[in-house]
Each structure stands twice: as structure tokens, then as C-alpha cells.
Amino acid sequence: MNSICSIHWVKEQSASIRFVDCRFHLQHPQKGKQEYEHSHIPSAIYMDLEKDLSSPIQDTGGRHPLPSLIDFQTVIQNAGLKQNDIIVAYDDQNHAMASRFIWMMKYMGHKHSYVLNGGWNAWLETGMEVSREVPNYPVSSFERNVQRDMIADQEYVTKHMHEPNTIILDSRSYARYAGIEEPIDKKAGHIPSALNSEWTNIMKPNGKWKSKDELIAHFSQFGDPEKWIVYCGSGVTAVPNVLALYEAGFQDVHLYVGSWSDWITNSNNPIEAC
């Protein structure tokens, strides 16, 4: 399942592309929208992590729960996105926010959604055109075709937690995985049996994704499982690892959307630390 495209690929496409700007800063929620309004890829629309790609926080579900299917379908339709569009998303946060959006589009059944390799910074460095014009597209009739097997929840994780053919991959920093520090969530540690690979490890120093061969070599250090379950703190930065696993050729990959911030809401869920 290809999920990453280059600027060169974008320039070669004969069909028009719908760009989606996903810049968002967790500590400054308005900053990404302000950056978009100042300058963005021509014709791009804006998607806000917390307003468009998440629902309000509940007692469970983590810090960035998915919006309801109906709510997100409405977001897609109001943006004028259609089933046959080629959709390319970008950000300037090592692809984390763009990956969240692209994964959600794939979850809704869209077949031609990609993260722009290198994101906004690569676009600028290449000298591509930018704009301040905010486009307005007519409402679409996008119909969802939900791919439910892309998701894992607490029950799913518990069921497969100790299976030898399943790898649970923790995408947070090692310090958080090991329980050495926890600056965000109320409990420290990790899901039992989980292995650790911080999500930024799949990126090159220049901020672009590693090649397919490099990703295969990276993930092969963990074995060759039939199934992957990937999580992070709130279900956002785990997604680059999910898309990288797709790029490496793995198919049975599940995002634990609620992730660690959901897992710790259940006192019956076990926790390990190094």
C-alpha cells in the first residue's frame, strides 16, 4: 500500500492533485492555521489535527480520539474531496500530522492518498510556487468505505499481546517506553511485550523518509511477524511507523488509535517498565 510520494512524482502527474496542509503545533494550536494562511502550496486546503482529525477527549479513547465516521465524512465532503481525487498531504513536523490525515483517508476507503516526502520544507527548498489564496471547493458526495481491520483497540491489543506471530511496536521515545520519564500522560511504562522504535527512526537526517530497502532493513531487526500493532502516546506519531510498514511491504498492520493515553485509562490493563 503506497503512501509516500515525491515532489518529482507530483510534477509528473497529468491529473490535478488536491493538496492538504496539515501543519499543526501541539503547544500552539492556532499556529499551523496561521502559517497556512500566510503561505501554502497553491490550491491546498487546511486540516486541523484537533478540530478536523480528532474528536473531543472522553474518559477513554486517548488524547486524540478519531472523530465519528459521520463527522469525518462531513469534513471530507465540506472540503470538496472526492473518491477519485489524488490527495497529497504535507506538514512540517516530520510528516506526523500529514500521516494522520492520510491514514484516516485510507481508513475511509480512499485509494489515492499520499504523504508528500519532505513536506512543506522540501517544497520550499525545491523552489516550488506558494500562495496565500484560500480556495473554496464545492461540497462533494464522498462515500465512505470503512477499512475496519486497520484499527486496534484495547480488546484487540489484549487478545494479541503475547502471540508469537504479532509484534506490538511502541513509537515513543525510549525514555517514555522504558518508564524513565513521562512528561505527558499520567502513568509511565509500556504495553507488555511491546518493542520500541521511535517514529523518527524511519526518517533520514534531511527529514525525508528512508527508502523502501532501508525501511525493510529497519523493521527486519524486530523479526518477520504476521501482524503488527503500532501505538504511541495518542495515536498520531504512531502513524508514520504504520505507513512505513506499508512501504516496507507489510499488510497486516493495525494502528492502536487510542494508544498509551487510552491504555492507561483501564486499571486492569497491565503495564511494564524497563
C-alpha positions as CSV (number, residue, x, y, z in Angstrom):
1,M,0.0,0.0,0.0
2,N,2.0,3.0,-1.3
3,S,1.6,6.0,1.0
4,I,4.5,8.3,0.2
5,C,5.1,10.4,-2.9
6,S,7.9,12.8,-4.0
7,I,7.7,16.3,-5.4
8,H,9.1,14.9,-8.7
9,W,6.1,12.4,-8.8
10,V,3.7,15.2,-8.1
11,K,5.1,17.3,-11.0
12,E,4.7,14.3,-13.4
13,Q,1.0,13.7,-12.7
14,S,-1.3,14.7,-15.6
15,A,-4.4,14.7,-13.4
16,S,-4.9,17.6,-10.9
17,I,-3.9,16.9,-7.3
18,R,-5.7,18.0,-4.2
19,F,-3.2,19.3,-1.6
20,V,-4.0,19.2,2.1
21,D,-2.0,21.3,4.5
22,C,-1.8,19.6,7.9
23,R,0.7,21.8,9.8
24,F,-0.1,21.8,13.5
25,H,1.8,22.5,16.7
26,L,0.6,20.8,19.8
27,Q,1.8,23.6,22.1
28,H,0.4,26.3,19.9
29,P,-2.9,25.0,18.3
30,Q,-3.5,28.1,16.2
31,K,0.0,28.4,14.7
32,G,-0.5,25.8,11.9
33,K,-3.6,27.6,10.6
34,Q,-1.8,30.9,10.8
35,E,1.2,29.5,8.8
36,Y,-1.2,28.1,6.2
37,E,-2.9,31.5,5.8
38,H,0.4,33.2,5.4
39,S,1.7,30.7,2.8
40,H,0.8,27.3,1.4
41,I,1.0,25.1,-1.7
42,P,-1.3,26.6,-4.3
43,S,-4.9,25.2,-4.1
44,A,-4.2,23.5,-0.7
45,I,-6.9,23.3,1.9
46,Y,-6.2,23.1,5.6
47,M,-7.0,20.3,8.1
48,D,-6.7,20.9,11.8
49,L,-5.5,18.0,13.9
50,E,-7.8,18.7,16.8
51,K,-10.8,20.3,15.0
52,D,-10.9,18.1,11.9
53,L,-8.9,14.9,12.6
54,S,-9.9,14.3,16.2
55,S,-13.0,14.3,18.5
56,P,-13.2,15.8,21.9
57,I,-11.4,13.9,24.7
58,Q,-13.5,11.5,26.6
59,D,-12.9,9.2,29.6
60,T,-11.4,6.7,27.2
61,G,-10.1,6.8,23.7
62,G,-6.9,8.7,24.3
63,R,-5.8,12.3,23.8
64,H,-6.6,12.4,20.1
65,P,-9.7,10.1,19.5
66,L,-10.8,9.6,16.0
67,P,-13.9,11.7,15.0
68,S,-17.1,9.7,14.3
69,L,-17.3,8.3,10.8
70,I,-20.2,10.7,10.1
71,D,-18.3,13.7,11.4
72,F,-15.2,13.0,9.4
73,Q,-17.2,12.2,6.3
74,T,-18.7,15.6,6.6
75,V,-15.3,17.2,6.9
76,I,-14.2,15.4,3.7
77,Q,-17.3,16.4,1.9
78,N,-17.1,20.1,3.0
79,A,-13.5,20.1,1.8
80,G,-14.7,19.0,-1.6
81,L,-12.6,15.9,-1.6
82,K,-13.8,13.1,-3.9
83,Q,-13.2,9.4,-4.2
84,N,-11.2,9.7,-7.5
85,D,-9.0,12.6,-6.4
86,I,-5.3,12.2,-6.0
87,I,-4.8,13.6,-2.5
88,V,-1.3,14.7,-1.2
89,A,-0.9,15.9,2.3
90,Y,2.0,17.7,3.9
91,D,3.2,19.3,7.2
92,D,6.5,20.5,8.7
93,Q,6.5,18.1,11.7
94,N,8.4,15.1,10.2
95,H,5.2,14.0,8.4
96,A,3.3,13.2,11.7
97,M,0.2,15.3,11.1
98,A,0.0,14.6,7.3
99,S,0.4,10.9,8.1
100,R,-2.6,11.0,10.5
101,F,-4.7,12.6,7.7
102,I,-3.6,10.2,5.0
103,W,-4.1,7.2,7.3
104,M,-7.7,8.4,8.0
105,M,-8.4,8.8,4.3
106,K,-7.2,5.2,3.7
107,Y,-9.4,4.1,6.7
108,M,-12.3,5.7,5.0
109,G,-11.6,3.8,1.8
110,H,-9.8,6.4,-0.3
111,K,-7.3,4.7,-2.6
112,H,-5.1,7.5,-3.8
113,S,-3.8,9.3,-0.7
114,Y,-0.2,10.2,-0.2
115,V,2.2,12.0,2.2
116,L,4.5,14.4,0.4
117,N,8.0,13.3,1.1
118,G,9.9,16.1,2.8
119,G,6.7,18.0,3.4
120,W,6.5,21.8,3.4
121,N,10.2,22.3,3.8
122,A,11.1,20.2,0.8
123,W,8.5,22.1,-1.3
124,L,10.2,25.4,-0.3
125,E,13.7,24.1,-0.8
126,T,12.8,22.9,-4.3
127,G,11.7,26.4,-5.2
128,M,8.1,25.4,-5.9
129,E,5.3,28.0,-6.1
130,V,3.4,29.1,-3.0
131,S,0.2,31.0,-2.4
132,R,-1.8,32.9,0.1
133,E,-5.1,32.3,-1.7
134,V,-7.6,30.2,0.3
135,P,-9.5,28.1,-2.2
136,N,-13.2,27.3,-1.9
137,Y,-14.4,23.9,-3.3
138,P,-18.0,22.8,-3.8
139,V,-19.2,20.2,-1.3
140,S,-18.6,16.7,-2.6
141,S,-20.6,13.5,-2.3
142,F,-17.8,11.4,-0.8
143,E,-19.0,8.0,0.4
144,R,-17.0,6.1,3.0
145,N,-15.9,2.5,2.6
146,V,-14.5,1.9,6.1
147,Q,-11.5,-0.4,6.4
148,R,-12.1,-1.6,10.0
149,D,-9.3,-4.0,10.0
150,M,-6.8,-1.1,10.0
151,I,-7.7,-0.4,13.7
152,A,-6.8,-1.9,17.0
153,D,-8.5,-1.1,20.4
154,Q,-7.8,-2.2,23.9
155,E,-9.6,-5.5,23.5
156,Y,-7.7,-6.3,20.2
157,V,-4.3,-5.5,21.8
158,T,-5.1,-7.6,24.9
159,K,-6.1,-10.5,22.7
160,H,-2.9,-10.5,20.6
161,M,-0.5,-9.1,23.2
162,H,1.5,-12.3,23.7
163,E,1.1,-14.0,20.3
164,P,4.4,-15.1,18.9
165,N,3.4,-14.0,15.4
166,T,2.5,-10.5,16.5
167,I,4.7,-7.5,17.2
168,I,3.5,-4.6,19.2
169,L,5.5,-1.6,18.3
170,D,5.8,1.4,20.7
171,S,6.6,4.5,18.6
172,R,7.5,6.9,21.5
173,S,11.0,7.8,22.7
174,Y,12.9,5.1,24.6
175,A,12.8,7.1,27.8
176,R,9.0,7.1,27.7
177,Y,8.8,3.5,26.6
178,A,11.1,2.4,29.4
179,G,9.2,4.4,32.0
180,I,12.2,6.6,32.8
181,E,10.2,9.7,32.2
182,E,6.6,10.6,31.2
183,P,6.1,14.3,30.6
184,I,2.5,14.0,29.1
185,D,0.5,11.0,30.4
186,K,-0.5,10.1,33.9
187,K,1.3,6.7,34.0
188,A,4.7,5.7,32.7
189,G,5.8,2.5,31.0
190,H,4.7,0.5,28.1
191,I,2.3,-2.3,27.0
192,P,3.7,-5.7,28.0
193,S,5.6,-7.5,25.2
194,A,5.9,-4.2,23.2
195,L,9.1,-3.4,21.4
196,N,10.4,0.1,20.9
197,S,11.2,2.1,17.8
198,E,10.8,5.8,18.0
199,W,8.9,7.0,14.9
200,T,11.6,9.4,13.8
201,N,13.9,6.4,13.2
202,I,12.3,5.9,9.8
203,M,13.4,9.3,8.6
204,K,16.7,10.4,7.1
205,P,18.7,13.3,8.6
206,N,17.2,15.6,5.9
207,G,13.7,15.0,7.1
208,K,12.7,12.6,4.2
209,W,11.6,9.1,4.6
210,K,14.1,6.3,4.3
211,S,13.9,4.2,1.1
212,K,11.9,1.0,0.8
213,D,15.1,-1.1,1.2
214,E,16.2,0.9,4.2
215,L,12.7,0.5,5.8
216,I,12.8,-3.2,5.2
217,A,16.2,-3.4,6.9
218,H,15.0,-1.3,9.8
219,F,11.9,-3.3,10.6
220,S,13.6,-6.7,10.0
221,Q,15.5,-6.2,13.3
222,F,12.3,-7.0,15.1
223,G,11.6,-10.2,13.2
224,D,9.1,-11.2,10.5
225,P,5.7,-11.3,12.2
226,E,2.3,-11.9,10.5
227,K,0.8,-9.0,12.4
228,W,1.9,-5.6,13.6
229,I,0.1,-3.4,16.2
230,V,1.5,0.1,16.4
231,Y,1.0,2.7,19.1
232,C,2.4,5.9,20.5
233,G,1.1,8.4,23.1
234,S,-2.1,9.5,21.5
235,G,-2.3,7.7,18.1
236,V,-0.6,10.5,16.0
237,T,3.1,9.8,15.8
238,A,2.5,6.1,15.6
239,V,1.1,6.6,12.1
240,P,4.4,7.3,10.3
241,N,5.5,3.9,11.5
242,V,2.3,2.4,10.2
243,L,2.8,4.0,6.8
244,A,6.5,3.0,6.8
245,L,5.5,-0.6,7.5
246,Y,3.2,-0.4,4.4
247,E,6.0,0.9,2.4
248,A,8.2,-2.0,3.6
249,G,5.6,-4.4,2.3
250,F,3.7,-5.4,5.4
251,Q,0.0,-5.6,5.0
252,D,-1.4,-6.8,8.4
253,V,-0.7,-3.6,10.2
254,H,-3.1,-2.1,12.9
255,L,-3.0,1.3,14.5
256,Y,-4.0,1.4,18.1
257,V,-5.7,4.7,17.8
258,G,-6.1,5.5,21.5
259,S,-2.6,4.3,22.2
260,W,-0.9,4.7,25.5
261,S,-3.2,7.5,26.7
262,D,-6.1,5.1,26.2
263,W,-4.4,2.0,27.6
264,I,-3.7,3.6,31.0
265,T,-7.4,4.6,31.5
266,N,-8.2,1.0,32.3
267,S,-6.8,-0.1,35.6
268,N,-7.0,-3.7,34.6
269,N,-4.5,-3.2,31.7
270,P,-1.0,-4.4,32.7
271,I,2.0,-2.0,32.4
272,E,5.7,-2.8,32.1
273,A,8.8,-0.6,32.5
274,C,12.5,-1.3,31.9
